[in-house]
């Protein structure tokens, strides 16, 4: 696997390269055993001052432990970085799911299930596992992001259906593992996934984008992989909304990816509007000959124009590589979830 990803990286053109990591200089420390400044992540978030800025991020170091809590980064808590020691030992886990009853005795619904919800702009996280532990019970989010300019590096996102909701804004996700089965990367945001390992736990669909009509880019996956458990079959995506946009560039795909690649959500009209694109994908599931005719294989010139800068910079010129990187232990992509 490492050799395949290395080869994919060697073929990459016009993708920004991360700067060297720096040691963690934490403003606050969370430790489940009580040895830090706070015992819960939410307490540390609530204590973030209003004086943060791009040049003065508030770094919260999370020590090893499984934190059974819901975490909410409210809109006024900008420029916060959560930094774990290692994604295999720092886990934020909770188990809400859409059909469970709320205080009003009605189902709480999909959008109220996330273990971690990010409303603030300029959030970042590293070396952490985000998990929804509810299991195969329908929609159950590990993470929901509504803030702009969010960065996740060396993280694991573990769930089944609807693992990650990237609802709006721009996100950059690097060197991370994302696991689920049905529509487990979904939403209307613009996001770049660099060297990420997408792991399909059961038959289903990787993406369910709801990209707005006027937005040129939805989800872009580059130089990573799509794989899964034995006997699993998946589609790369189906359009949650008419103009769903998803691109896979130089991605290694095992035979878990169905030859047709994509699904129209049983709405043939969306074949005329959905924007699904691929370029130089490889592996048993990466071939183009069996793909449905309403998706596109990009030319070299078209693919060369799809860069981190072109996709994410926006009107403010955002560059996710300017967000500081901290040292970590193990690699998130090497720690697979249980598929049972």
Secondary structure, 3 states (H helix, E strand, C coil): CHHHHHHHHHCCCCCCCCCCCECCCCCEEECCCCCCCECCHHHHHHCCCCCCECCECEEEEECCEEEECCEEECCCCCCEEEEECCCCCEEEEECCCCCCECCCCCECCHHHCCCEEECCCCCEEECCEEEECCCCCCECCCEEECCCCEEEECCEEECCECCEEECCCEEEEECCEEEEEEEEEEECCEEEEECCEEEEEEEEEEEEECCCCCCCCCEEEECCEEEECCCCCEEEEECCCCCCEEEEECCEECCCECCCCEECCCCHHHHHCCEEEEECCECCCCCCCCCCCCCEECCHHHHHCCCHHHHHCCCCCCCHHHCCCECCCCCHHHCCCCCC
